[in-house]
Amino acid sequence: MKMYEKVFEFLTDPTKETFLKCRERVINDPEYDPYSEDIENIQDLLNKGKFEEVIRYNNVNILLSPRAHIYKYFAYKELGDEKGRSIEMTIAQLIFECLEKTGNGTEDSPYIITRISDERDLVRHHLNKQDVSQNLIRDGDKIMDALTLEDGTQLYFDIKVPYQRLAFSFSKRNEQAENKEEEKPQKKKWWKF
């Protein structure tokens, strides 16, 4: 639980600096997976009415996800827990505010996200806009997603860390698959004695 407490230190001082410091703790955790299915898992539990399980669902991949906290808000609401509901909505709101402080959404100053789902969460649930397309942009050392909104404007998101983590995960999986192939005892063909 110590890790979770440290990640939420930004709640008492919601500045760009404290938020990014807390984000560092998340992205440096060996279990960090910016493309994990945790958000979908929580939504599935919520849809099935498993509200207690939604509330108990915790891991490093959802700590800074505004949507995860919104889902927990709805679970607390269904259970009639006003205090829990209020806490989760406050956390979600502060994450949105801190995401906005990481940049201004331009190519020169993109928003810095932790999970890829944070892009659409910020656009749809906080800015109340709708995105119509997404483009991956590589510009020197930068790796960004550009979301084009219905009004034709674009918002940029720094996805360097999630993107690199995805590439690392793919190479790690491929390496593990190759090692498993090497470990398999080679069966003799029936025609070879």
N, C-alpha and C positions, 0 to 999 in steps of 0.2 A: 504493500500500500504506500510505502515511502515514495516510490517512483511517481505514483499518481498525484500525491500531495505536491511534489516538486513541479510537476507539469502544470498544476493549477495555480502556481504562485502569481501568474499574471493577473488573476482575478482581483487581487488586492491593489494592483498597480498596473492597470491595463494600457501600457504604452507599447509602442512598436518594439522597443528594446527588450522589455520583459517578456513580451509574447514570443519574439524570435529566440530568446534564451530558452524558453519552455519548449518551443518547437525543436530546438537542437536536441533536447533530451529525448524527444519522440523519435526523430530521424536517426539518432545514433543507437537506438535500441536494436538489438539483433532481430527482434520479432517484427520490426517495422515493415509494413507492406502497404504502400500507397494505393495499391489496386486490389486490396483484400475484398472479400465478399461480406465483410462484417455488416455493412449498412443494409445490404439485401437481407442478411440473416435477421437483423433486428426488425426490419419491416415485415418479414414473414411471421415472426413471433407476434408482432403487434396485430397483424391481420388475423391471426389465429386466436387472438384474445388472451395470449399468454403474457399478461402485463407484468407479473412478478419476474418472469424470465427476462423481459426487456430491461427492467430496472437492474437486474443482477449482471447483465451482459457487459463485461468490461474487458478491454485489452488495449494495448498501446495504439492500435490502429484507429480507434474511435475517440480517443481522448480529446483531440482538437477538431473533431468533426461537428460542425453545427447541426447537421441533420440528425446525427446520433442523439444529440441532446434534445432536439425537437421531438424525436420519437419517444424518448424517455419522458418528456413533458406530457405527451398524450397518454402514456401508460399510467403515470401518476394521476392524471386527470380522471381516467377511467376508474382508478382505485379510490378516488375521492381524497387524495393526499395533497392538500393545498400547499404545504411547505415544500414537499418534493417537487411539485409542479413549478412553483415559483423559482426554486433553485435552478432547475434545468433550463427554464426559459432565460434566466439571467445569464447562465453560462453560455447558452447559444448566442444571445445578444452580444455579450462581450467578445466572443470569438469573431462574430461578424464585424464588430467595431475594430477589433485588432487587425483582422484581415485587411480592412480598408486602410489602416494606418501603415501597412507594409509597402504601399505604393499608391499610384493614382490610376492604375489600369492602362497606362500608356505603354508604348513599346520601350521608351526610355526608363520608365518606372513601373514595371508590371507588379501586380499583386503577387505576394509570395504565399504559395499554398503548401499544405501538408499532404492532402489526399487529392486525387484528380476530381473527385466528387465535390470538393470545395468550390470549384469554379462555378458550377451550375447552382450550387446552394447560394452562393453570394449573389449571382445574377438574378435568380428566380425568387428566392425567399427573402432576400434583404433589399435588393435594389428594385424588386418588383418589375423586372423586365423579362423579355423572352429572347433566347438565343436561337438562331436559325442555322448556323454552321460553325465548324471548329476547324482550325488549321494549325498544324505543327510548324513552328518556325525555328530554324537554327540560324543564328547570327553570331559568328565567331564562337565565343565561349558560352553564349546564351542559348538556352533551349526554352521556348515559350509555346503556349497555346494561345491562339487568337480566336476569341469568340465573337462572331458577328451577330449583332442584335437586330431585332426586327426593324429598327429605325435606320439601319445601315451603319451605325457606329460600331467600333470594335473595342473590346476590352482584352488586355494582355495579362497573362498569368505566367509567372516564372515556375516552370516545371522541371528544372534541371535535376533537383534531388530525386523527385519521384521517377523521372525518366531513367536516370542512372541506376536507381534501385531496381527498376524493371529489367534493365539490361543485365545487371548483376544476377538477378533471380533467374533469368533465362540461361545465362552461362553456367550458373550453379546447377540448375536442373539438367542441362545437357551433360555436364560433367558427371553428375550422379548417374544419369542414364547410361553413359559410356562405361562407368565403373561397374555397374550392374551387369552389363553385357560381358565385360571381361571376367567377372566373377562366375558367370554361369559355366558349369562344366560342359565342355563340348561333347555332345552326344555323337557317338559313332554312327555313321550311316549304316543301314542294315546290310549294305553290300560290301562294307569294309570290315574286315575281321581284325 
